[in-house]
Amino acid sequence: MYENARKGLGKIYTAEILTIFVVIIGIVSAVILVVLGKELKSDGASVNTADVVSFVSMLVALVLGIVSFFLNLFGIISASKDDEGFKNALYMVIIGIIASIVASILKTKHPSIAGYFETINDVSELFVFYYVISGCVNIARAKKNDALVATGNRTKVIIIVIWVISLVLNFFKGSLEAKGTVGGIFTAIAIIGGIASIVSYILYLVILRKTINTI
């Protein structure tokens, strides 16, 4: 019972660990670039160093992000065979993929419209978290694990709160970027947003691991 869910959750768990590494790489590279940026005016070589750091971190994050995406997708597809919650998560993934593709197509000529689809993608990601945890809660309830049911429901609320905070931070970051203000405040917001994301991913990982152990 729940064999497909167990295998699927294992893939999702691995995918989220890779996602955490992507966020950490982004935070570390942002800090390094700020430190190097202080030397840009006096040391021309620092410009090259900053460019190398930016390129390498972006490349590593891209590769890890792609692997994480497909692991997560295949994991949800597998788990969706055993519970309705995971099936709803799969629908949200599909909506997010479509919204992301449309946003990419419209971004150059119609950036404002593309922004709406990017928001749809962001919201779909939140619902993927929500429904995967809901699937975990359903399994925990079937296994009569009341402690995990309570933890899962509490985690859903916490992740929604963190998501709202991240959304507000991204709004301010986008406003600063639009005004050309990319400095200490911009970097601080990016770092705080990254830390908030890591917290939500860790809570998510805890639920996934506990559910895998319950099955």
C-alpha positions, 0 to 999 in steps of 0.5 A: 500500500502506498508503494508508488507514493513512497517512491515518488516522495523519495524523488521529491525529497531528493529534488528539494535537497537540490533546490536548497543547494540552489538557493544557498548558491544564490545567497553565497554568490550574492554575498561574494559579489557584494564583497568583490563589488567594493573593489571594482573601482580600484581593481580591474581584475576584480571585475573578471573575478566577479564575472567568473563567480556569477557565471559559475554559480549561475551554471551550477544552479541551472544544472541543479535546478533542471535535475531538481525539476525533473526529479520533482515532476517524476516523483509527483507523477508516481505519488499521484497514483496513490492519493488525490492530494498528489494528483492535485499537485500534478495539476498545479505543476502542469499549470506552472509549466504552461504559465512559465512557457507563456511568460517566457514567450511574452517577456520581450514584447509584452512584459506586463502581461508576462508578469501576470503569468509569472505570478500564476507560476509562483502561485502554482508552486505554492499550491504544489507544496500545499497539495503534496503536504495534503497528500502526506497528511492523507497518508498519515491519517490512513496510517493513524499517525495523528502527530504527523497529521497535526504537523502536516497541517501546521506546516501548510500554514507556516509555508503559506505565511513564508510564501506571502513574506517572500512575495512582499520581499520580491515586490520590493526587490523588483521595485528597486531593480526597476529604479536601478537601485541594486546595492546593499538593500537589494542584496539584503532583501535577496538574502532574506528571501533566500533564507525564508525559502530555505526555512520553508524547504526544510519544513517541507523536507521534514514532512516528506521524510516523516511520511516516507518513514510512515509508509 
